């Protein structure tokens, strides 16, 4: 009896079960997975498998991050992986040890800064005490407005979060280059349910009362870390749930002073921290 070439050489790769192909791919690299997905339809399907991208997420970001982000917020683990990679240079993500919830910090590069692309007003520099490659340093502006919309996809559901702006002032020259600040800065957060929280603080004199200048506003809480960065709490919000298929509730946060009667200067902006409240 004549033996066919297929019987002589054994089963071909095309005859492997899809889960077997997925397991093989999970031991390769992202580059290899993307290349091998082009081999044929069955390999493309295997390359999209949950276990492949779960392994890629764990290898790059750690098992805690992979398990801490709700899979309901993304159509697949592949979508989650590329979402994390896309933001990896402008976001820092961690698992809070005391709560077991996901925390996130967004760099200044990922914020909307009025006149931020004009070097006459802002400059982008590197600092050894920053966790990001670049921070924004304000030369001077009349209109100070730093804000961003943020989808809560990567955050933990059923969690109370706090939003803080991380900034610092030049040690040798605080406030306006023509004198002190006659009006305080406004910090705000619009929660997923649409509720807006606002508080204020003078940056040139952190202990200066705000009642005479912003009636009805409370003073923005702040703290200072060992490197001298100031954390100004803009507000809090609660995430009840996330939506499937890549959807999620959204927040908007802002730090501004649009009083054009004076210039603002000598402010460094590192980013915005979104962390679970203890």
C-alpha positions in Angstrom: 0.0 0.0 0.0 1.3 3.4 -1.0 1.7 5.9 1.9 0.8 9.5 1.2 3.3 12.3 2.0 0.9 13.7 4.7 0.8 10.3 6.4 4.5 9.9 6.1 5.4 13.3 7.5 2.7 13.4 10.2 0.0 16.0 10.7 0.6 19.5 9.3 0.5 22.7 11.4 -2.9 23.5 9.8 -4.3 20.4 11.4 -3.4 21.4 14.9 -6.3 22.3 17.2 -6.8 26.1 17.6 -6.1 26.0 21.3 -2.8 24.2 20.7 -1.8 26.9 18.2 -2.7 29.5 20.8 -0.6 27.8 23.4 2.4 27.8 21.1 1.9 31.4 20.2 1.7 32.4 23.9 5.4 31.4 24.3 6.5 33.7 21.5 6.6 37.5 21.3 4.0 40.1 20.3 5.9 40.6 17.0 5.8 36.9 16.2 2.1 36.6 17.1 1.2 39.4 14.7 3.4 37.9 11.9 2.1 34.4 12.4 -1.5 35.6 12.4 -1.1 36.3 8.7 -0.4 32.6 7.9 -4.0 31.6 7.5 -7.5 32.1 8.9 -7.1 29.4 11.7 -3.8 30.9 12.9 -5.4 34.4 12.8 -8.2 33.2 15.0 -5.7 31.4 17.4 -3.6 34.6 17.6 -6.6 36.5 18.9 -7.2 34.1 21.8 -7.5 35.3 25.4 -4.7 33.2 26.7 -2.2 34.6 24.1 -2.7 38.2 25.1 -3.1 37.4 28.8 0.4 36.1 28.6 1.7 39.2 26.7 0.1 41.5 29.3 1.6 39.5 32.2 5.1 39.5 30.6 5.1 43.3 30.0 3.0 44.7 32.9 2.9 42.0 35.5 0.3 39.5 36.6 -1.3 41.9 39.2 -2.1 44.5 36.5 -3.5 41.9 34.2 -5.8 40.5 36.9 -6.7 43.9 38.4 -8.2 45.4 35.2 -11.7 44.3 34.6 -12.0 42.3 31.3 -15.6 43.7 30.9 -14.1 47.1 30.0 -12.5 45.8 26.8 -13.8 43.6 23.9 -10.8 41.3 24.4 -7.4 40.9 26.1 -5.8 41.9 22.8 -7.6 45.2 22.9 -6.5 45.7 26.5 -2.9 44.9 25.7 -2.7 47.5 22.9 -4.6 50.1 25.0 -1.9 49.7 27.7 1.0 49.8 25.2 -0.4 52.9 23.4 -0.5 54.8 26.7 2.7 53.2 28.2 4.9 56.3 27.6 2.4 58.7 29.0 0.8 56.7 31.7 2.0 54.9 34.8 -0.3 52.1 36.1 0.0 50.2 39.3 -1.9 48.0 41.8 -2.4 49.8 45.1 -1.1 47.5 47.8 -3.6 48.6 50.5 -6.7 48.4 48.4 -5.9 45.9 45.7 -7.3 48.4 43.2 -5.7 49.9 40.0 -4.1 53.3 40.2 -3.0 55.5 37.3 -1.0 58.6 36.6 -1.2 60.6 33.4 1.8 62.6 32.3 1.7 66.2 31.3 2.3 65.1 27.7 -1.1 63.5 27.7 -2.9 66.5 29.1 -4.6 69.4 27.2 -2.5 72.5 28.0 -3.6 75.9 26.6 -0.6 77.2 24.6 1.3 74.1 25.5 2.7 73.7 22.0 4.2 77.2 22.0 7.7 77.3 23.4 7.3 81.0 24.1 4.9 80.0 26.9 5.7 76.5 27.9 8.8 74.3 27.6 9.2 70.5 27.9 12.1 69.4 29.9 13.5 66.3 31.7 13.8 66.1 35.4 15.5 63.4 37.4 12.8 63.5 40.1 10.0 62.8 37.7 8.6 59.4 36.7 8.1 60.5 33.1 10.5 61.5 30.4 9.3 65.0 30.2 7.4 67.5 32.4 5.9 70.8 31.4 7.4 74.1 32.7 5.4 77.2 32.4 7.4 80.3 31.2 4.4 82.6 31.4 0.8 82.8 30.3 -2.2 85.0 30.9 -4.6 82.1 30.5 -3.7 79.0 32.5 -5.9 76.0 31.6 -4.8 72.4 32.0 -7.4 69.7 31.6 -8.3 66.3 30.1 -11.1 63.8 29.6 -10.4 60.3 30.9 -12.2 57.1 30.2 -12.2 54.9 33.3 -11.7 51.6 31.4 -8.5 50.5 33.2 -9.7 51.5 36.6 -11.3 49.1 39.1 -15.2 49.1 39.4 -17.0 49.8 42.6 -14.2 52.0 43.8 -13.8 55.5 45.2 -11.1 57.4 43.4 -9.2 60.7 44.1 -7.8 62.9 41.4 -4.7 65.1 42.1 -2.7 67.5 40.0 1.1 67.0 40.6 2.9 70.3 40.2 5.7 72.4 41.8 6.7 76.0 41.8 10.2 77.3 41.1 11.9 77.6 44.4 13.5 81.0 43.7 10.5 82.7 42.1 6.9 82.0 43.1 3.8 83.5 41.6 3.5 86.0 38.8 6.6 87.5 37.4 5.1 90.9 38.1 4.1 90.1 41.7 1.7 87.8 43.6 -1.4 86.1 42.3 -4.5 88.3 43.0 -6.9 85.3 42.4 -6.6 81.6 43.2 -6.4 78.6 40.9 -9.5 76.5 40.5 -9.2 72.7 40.6 -12.2 70.6 39.4 -13.5 67.2 38.6 -16.6 66.2 36.8 -17.6 62.7 38.0 -19.1 60.0 35.8 -22.6 60.9 37.0 -22.1 64.6 35.9 -21.6 66.0 39.4 -18.9 68.8 39.4 -16.6 69.4 42.3 -14.5 72.5 42.6 -12.0 73.9 45.1 -9.4 76.7 45.0 -5.9 77.5 46.3 -3.3 80.3 45.8 -0.1 78.9 44.4 2.2 81.8 45.4 1.0 81.5 49.1 -0.4 78.1 49.9 -1.7 79.2 53.3 -3.4 82.4 52.0 -7.2 82.3 52.7 -9.5 82.1 49.7 -12.8 83.3 51.2 -12.4 87.0 50.1 -11.4 86.0 46.6 -13.7 82.9 45.9 -16.8 82.9 48.1 -18.4 79.6 48.6 -15.2 77.6 47.6 -13.2 75.5 50.0 -9.4 75.4 49.9 -7.9 72.6 47.8 -6.2 70.0 50.0 -2.6 69.4 49.2 0.5 67.4 50.3 4.1 67.3 49.4 6.3 64.3 48.6 10.0 63.8 49.4 11.1 65.3 46.1 9.1 68.5 46.5 6.3 67.8 44.2 2.9 69.1 45.4 -0.3 67.0 45.1 -3.4 69.2 44.8 -6.6 67.2 45.2 -9.0 68.3 42.5 -11.9 66.0 43.6 -13.2 62.5 43.9 -15.5 60.2 42.0 -17.0 56.7 42.3 -17.0 54.1 39.6 -20.0 51.8 40.0 -19.4 49.7 36.9 -17.7 49.6 33.5 -19.3 49.0 30.2 -18.6 46.1 27.9 -16.9 46.3 24.4 -14.4 48.9 25.2 -16.9 51.4 26.8 -16.5 53.0 30.1 -17.7 55.9 32.1 -15.7 59.2 31.8 -14.4 61.9 34.0 -13.1 65.4 33.2 -10.5 67.1 35.4 -9.2 70.7 35.2 -6.8 73.1 36.8 -7.2 76.7 35.7 -6.8 80.4 36.3 -8.2 82.5 33.5 -8.0 85.9 35.3 -6.1 87.9 32.6 -5.3 90.8 34.9 -1.9 89.1 35.7 0.5 86.6 34.3 1.1 83.1 35.6 4.6 81.7 35.6 7.2 79.4 37.1 4.8 76.4 37.5 6.0 72.8 36.7 3.3 70.2 35.7 4.2 66.6 36.0 0.8 65.1 35.5 -2.4 64.0 37.2 -2.7 61.1 39.6 -5.9 59.0 39.8 -5.7 56.7 42.8 -8.1 54.6 44.9 -9.0 56.3 48.1 -7.9 54.4 51.2 
